[in-house]
Amino acid sequence: MKARENLLLVSEKGILNSNNEPYPNVPFQGASVNAGDVCGDQVAVIVSKHEVWTFASGEWHQAVATEVKLNCICWTSDGRLLVGTESARLAWLSDGELEFIDSFDEVPERNLWVTPWGGPPDVRSLAVSRDGTIYANVHVGWIVRSKDEGKTWKNLREGLDMDVHQVAAHPSNPAIVFVATAEGFYLSRDHGETFTHQSNDMPYCYQRACVCFLERDVYLLSTSRGPHGYAEARVYRSEDEGIHWEPVNGLPEKISNNINTSQIITVRDGNALVIVEDTSIYETNDYGMNWEKVRDDYPKLYGALVIPEGCRIT
């Protein structure tokens, strides 16, 4: 698959290409890279959970180093970097500092955010729609949305399970946002004001990852029996916004580890990748119907970034 030539794998050993080779001349190579995002020819990655490095104009720069644990990162529509952190906080990255967003800290429902193990909640994933709407997935605390570039925030709860694992914005329709939760797949057609549960025909409802292809409304979703997988992790696909789902072909029959948040990646032209057991990659060229193994000897992979053609990472 030609798209593999434009992949940047984020792993516990740094950033790798699809051939399991480290990218050259990377200052932090060998350290764990936990998450990242791409905006045009700019790349941003979280390194060792406490640093952000950016790549632009052929060079890497350390954008911030902090004692705060960083979970996820995204470029917003106005070209700024937004970071989700421990204790369920959001911050802009500006001039080498994290500028925490007071209005997000002041969301009225914050006192309802919890975790099953009793610790503080986290911001687990971020998504930005085509119209610039920002969605933050609080684990555990539904979805929080900003429609004004991060100035004000609203906790979205109507019809939605509280235990959200990934939020995703539809790649072309800005009104659609969808989520993978501990109780199934939910979809909204009104910017998250109301959600509908859409995975009633699945054998198991526990989910961690969800994506939609750009060229066609085909959704992919990971599911399993529970938090630890129990050798029952699967990938399903839907062509009707999640009303009906079918299991995909070509993945192992028994997958013990959950296919986690950000471990399903759409590329282009019906191409997608899924990370299985954290160290194997499978690919599809037909919108998720059939999958083939790429290789299975990677270090632990947290996800992958699709780099635009002509953007050379060094």
C-alpha positions as CSV (number, residue, x, y, z in Angstrom):
1,M,0.0,0.0,0.0
2,K,1.6,3.2,-1.1
3,A,0.1,5.1,1.8
4,R,2.5,3.3,4.1
5,E,5.3,5.5,2.7
6,N,3.7,8.4,4.4
7,L,3.2,6.9,7.9
8,L,4.8,7.9,11.1
9,L,4.3,5.3,13.8
10,V,4.3,6.5,17.4
11,S,5.8,3.9,19.7
12,E,7.5,3.2,23.0
13,K,10.8,3.4,21.1
14,G,10.3,6.7,19.2
15,I,8.8,7.4,15.8
16,L,9.2,4.7,13.1
17,N,8.3,4.1,9.5
18,S,6.2,1.1,8.4
19,N,9.3,-0.9,7.9
20,N,10.0,-0.7,11.7
21,E,12.9,1.7,11.0
22,P,13.5,4.8,13.2
23,Y,13.3,8.1,11.4
24,P,16.8,9.7,11.2
25,N,18.0,12.8,13.0
26,V,15.2,12.9,15.6
27,P,16.4,14.4,18.9
28,F,14.1,12.3,21.1
29,Q,14.5,9.1,19.1
30,G,14.3,6.0,21.5
31,A,12.0,7.7,24.0
32,S,8.4,6.8,24.2
33,V,6.1,8.8,21.9
34,N,2.6,8.6,23.2
35,A,0.4,10.6,20.8
36,G,0.6,13.1,18.0
37,D,-1.2,15.1,15.3
38,V,-0.5,16.5,11.9
39,C,-1.6,19.9,10.4
40,G,-0.4,20.4,6.8
41,D,3.3,19.9,6.9
42,Q,3.5,20.4,10.7
43,V,3.8,17.5,13.1
44,A,3.4,17.6,16.9
45,V,4.1,14.6,19.2
46,I,4.0,14.0,23.0
47,V,7.2,12.4,24.2
48,S,7.6,10.5,27.4
49,K,4.2,12.0,28.5
50,H,5.8,15.2,29.6
51,E,7.2,16.9,26.5
52,V,5.8,18.2,23.2
53,W,8.1,18.3,20.1
54,T,7.0,19.9,16.9
55,F,8.4,19.5,13.3
56,A,8.2,22.2,10.8
57,S,10.4,23.5,7.9
58,G,12.6,20.5,8.2
59,E,13.5,20.8,11.9
60,W,12.4,19.5,15.3
61,H,11.9,21.8,18.2
62,Q,11.0,21.1,21.8
63,A,7.8,23.1,22.3
64,V,7.3,22.4,26.0
65,A,8.6,20.3,28.9
66,T,6.4,20.0,32.0
67,E,5.8,18.0,35.1
68,V,2.2,17.6,34.1
69,K,1.3,14.3,32.4
70,L,0.2,14.9,28.8
71,N,-2.4,12.5,27.3
72,C,-3.4,13.8,23.8
73,I,-2.7,16.7,21.4
74,C,-4.3,18.3,18.4
75,W,-4.0,21.2,16.0
76,T,-7.1,23.4,16.0
77,S,-8.5,25.0,13.0
78,D,-6.8,28.3,13.8
79,G,-3.4,26.6,13.8
80,R,-2.9,26.4,17.6
81,L,-1.9,23.4,19.6
82,L,-4.3,22.1,22.2
83,V,-3.2,19.5,24.8
84,G,-5.3,17.3,27.0
85,T,-3.7,16.5,30.4
86,E,-4.1,14.6,33.6
87,S,-6.8,15.7,36.1
88,A,-9.1,16.4,33.1
89,R,-7.6,19.7,32.0
90,L,-7.0,21.4,28.7
91,A,-4.2,23.8,27.8
92,W,-2.9,25.8,24.9
93,L,0.7,25.4,24.1
94,S,2.2,28.9,23.7
95,D,5.7,30.3,23.9
96,G,7.1,27.2,25.7
97,E,4.4,27.1,28.3
98,L,1.1,25.4,29.0
99,E,-1.8,27.9,29.3
100,F,-4.6,26.1,31.1
101,I,-8.1,27.0,30.0
102,D,-10.0,28.4,32.9
103,S,-13.4,28.1,31.2
104,F,-12.8,24.3,30.7
105,D,-11.9,24.0,34.4
106,E,-15.2,25.8,35.3
107,V,-17.5,23.4,33.4
108,P,-20.4,23.0,35.9
109,E,-20.5,19.1,35.5
110,R,-16.9,18.8,36.5
111,N,-17.9,17.6,40.0
112,L,-19.6,14.6,38.3
113,W,-16.5,13.4,36.5
114,V,-15.1,10.2,38.1
115,T,-13.1,7.1,37.4
116,P,-13.9,3.4,38.3
117,W,-10.7,3.1,40.2
118,G,-11.2,6.3,42.3
119,G,-8.4,8.4,40.7
120,P,-8.8,11.7,39.0
121,P,-10.3,11.8,35.5
122,D,-8.3,12.5,32.3
123,V,-8.8,14.1,29.0
124,R,-8.3,11.0,26.9
125,S,-8.8,12.1,23.3
126,L,-9.5,15.3,21.2
127,A,-11.2,15.9,17.9
128,V,-11.7,19.0,15.7
129,S,-14.5,19.1,13.1
130,R,-14.4,20.7,9.7
131,D,-16.0,23.9,11.0
132,G,-13.5,24.2,13.9
133,T,-15.7,22.8,16.7
134,I,-13.4,21.2,19.3
135,Y,-14.4,18.1,21.2
136,A,-12.6,16.8,24.4
137,N,-13.3,13.3,25.7
138,V,-13.2,13.2,29.5
139,H,-12.6,9.8,31.0
140,V,-14.9,9.5,32.7
141,G,-17.2,12.4,32.1
142,W,-18.9,12.4,28.6
143,I,-17.8,14.9,26.0
144,V,-17.0,18.6,26.3
145,R,-17.4,20.9,23.3
146,S,-16.3,24.4,22.3
147,K,-17.8,26.1,19.2
148,D,-15.9,29.4,19.7
149,E,-12.2,28.3,19.4
150,G,-11.9,27.3,23.1
151,K,-13.4,30.4,24.7
152,T,-16.4,28.6,26.2
153,W,-17.2,24.9,26.8
154,K,-20.3,22.8,27.2
155,N,-20.5,19.3,28.7
156,L,-22.5,17.1,26.2
157,R,-24.6,14.4,28.0
158,E,-27.9,14.0,26.2
159,G,-28.3,10.3,25.3
160,L,-24.6,9.6,25.8
161,D,-22.9,7.0,28.0
162,M,-20.5,8.7,30.5
163,D,-17.6,6.3,30.0
164,V,-16.2,7.6,26.7
165,H,-12.9,6.2,25.3
166,Q,-12.6,8.1,22.0
167,V,-14.3,11.0,20.4
168,A,-14.1,11.5,16.6
169,A,-15.4,14.2,14.3
170,H,-16.8,13.2,10.9
171,P,-14.2,14.0,8.2
172,S,-16.6,16.0,6.0
173,N,-19.9,16.6,7.8
174,P,-19.2,19.1,10.7
175,A,-22.6,18.3,12.3
176,I,-21.6,14.6,13.0
177,V,-19.6,13.6,16.0
178,F,-19.3,9.9,17.1
179,V,-17.8,8.1,20.1
180,A,-16.6,4.7,21.3
181,T,-17.7,4.0,24.9
182,A,-17.8,1.3,27.5
183,E,-21.4,0.8,26.5
184,G,-21.3,1.0,22.8
185,F,-21.1,3.3,19.8
186,Y,-22.9,6.6,19.9
187,L,-23.5,9.1,17.1
188,S,-24.8,12.7,17.0
189,R,-26.0,14.6,14.0
190,D,-26.4,17.9,15.8
191,H,-22.8,18.8,17.0
192,G,-23.3,16.6,20.1
193,E,-26.4,18.2,21.5
194,T,-28.0,14.7,21.4
195,F,-26.6,11.3,20.9
196,T,-28.1,8.0,19.7
197,H,-26.9,4.5,20.7
198,Q,-26.0,2.7,17.5
199,S,-24.5,-0.7,18.2
200,N,-27.3,-2.9,19.4
201,D,-26.4,-5.9,17.1
202,M,-22.9,-6.4,18.4
203,P,-22.1,-9.3,20.7
204,Y,-20.0,-7.1,23.0
205,C,-20.4,-3.4,23.7
206,Y,-17.1,-2.4,25.2
207,Q,-15.3,-0.2,22.8
208,R,-12.1,1.8,22.6
209,A,-11.5,3.1,19.0
210,C,-13.6,4.5,16.2
211,V,-13.0,6.1,12.8
212,C,-14.8,7.1,9.6
213,F,-13.4,7.1,6.1
214,L,-13.1,10.4,4.3
215,E,-14.3,9.2,0.9
216,R,-17.3,7.1,2.1
217,D,-19.4,6.9,5.2
218,V,-17.9,3.7,6.4
219,Y,-17.2,3.4,10.1
220,L,-14.7,1.1,11.8
221,L,-15.0,0.3,15.5
222,S,-13.1,-1.9,18.0
223,T,-15.0,-3.9,20.5
224,S,-14.4,-6.5,23.2
225,R,-15.9,-8.2,26.3
226,G,-14.4,-5.6,28.7
227,P,-11.5,-3.6,29.8
228,H,-9.0,-6.4,29.5
229,G,-10.1,-7.9,26.2
230,Y,-10.4,-11.5,27.3
231,A,-9.2,-12.8,23.9
232,E,-12.4,-11.4,22.4
233,A,-11.2,-8.1,20.8
234,R,-12.7,-7.5,17.3
235,V,-13.1,-4.9,14.6
236,Y,-16.5,-4.2,13.1
237,R,-17.6,-2.0,10.1
238,S,-20.8,-0.2,9.3
239,E,-22.1,1.4,6.2
240,D,-25.2,3.0,7.8
241,E,-23.9,5.2,10.5
242,G,-23.6,2.3,13.0
243,I,-27.2,1.0,12.8
244,H,-25.9,-2.3,11.6
245,W,-22.4,-3.7,12.0
246,E,-20.5,-6.7,10.5
247,P,-17.2,-8.2,11.7
248,V,-14.3,-7.7,9.3
249,N,-12.3,-10.4,7.7
250,G,-8.6,-11.3,8.0
251,L,-7.8,-10.3,11.6
252,P,-6.7,-13.0,14.1
253,E,-9.6,-14.9,15.6
254,K,-8.3,-14.4,19.1
255,I,-7.0,-10.9,20.1
256,S,-6.2,-10.7,23.8
257,N,-5.4,-7.0,24.1
258,N,-8.0,-4.4,23.4
259,I,-7.6,-2.4,20.2
260,N,-7.1,0.9,22.0
261,T,-7.9,4.5,21.5
262,S,-6.2,5.8,18.3
263,Q,-5.2,2.3,17.2
264,I,-7.4,2.3,14.1
265,I,-6.2,4.8,11.5
266,T,-7.8,5.8,8.2
267,V,-5.4,6.7,5.5
268,R,-7.1,7.5,2.1
269,D,-8.8,5.8,-0.9
270,G,-10.3,3.0,1.3
271,N,-7.0,2.3,3.1
272,A,-6.8,2.0,6.8
273,L,-4.6,0.4,9.5
274,V,-5.3,-1.3,12.7
275,I,-2.8,-2.1,15.5
276,V,-3.4,-5.5,17.0
277,E,-1.9,-6.8,20.3
278,D,0.0,-3.4,20.3
279,T,2.9,-4.8,18.1
280,S,1.2,-5.9,14.8
281,I,-0.2,-3.9,12.0
282,Y,-2.9,-5.0,9.6
283,E,-4.1,-3.0,6.6
284,T,-7.2,-2.8,4.4
285,N,-7.6,-1.5,0.9
286,D,-11.4,-2.0,0.6
287,Y,-12.9,0.2,3.3
288,G,-12.3,-2.3,6.1
289,M,-13.9,-5.5,4.7
290,N,-10.7,-7.5,4.3
291,W,-7.4,-7.1,6.2
292,E,-3.8,-8.4,5.7
293,K,-0.9,-8.4,8.0
294,V,1.9,-5.8,7.4
295,R,4.2,-7.2,10.0
296,D,4.2,-8.2,13.7
297,D,7.6,-7.2,15.2
298,Y,7.0,-3.6,16.1
299,P,7.7,-2.3,19.6
300,K,4.5,-1.2,21.4
301,L,2.6,1.1,19.1
302,Y,0.2,3.8,20.4
303,G,-1.0,5.0,17.0
304,A,0.1,6.3,13.6
305,L,0.1,9.7,11.8
306,V,-0.5,10.1,8.1
307,I,2.1,12.6,6.7
308,P,1.2,14.6,3.6
309,E,3.1,13.7,0.4
310,G,6.2,15.9,0.1
311,C,6.6,16.3,3.8
312,R,9.9,14.7,4.7
313,I,10.5,13.9,8.3
314,T,14.1,14.0,9.4
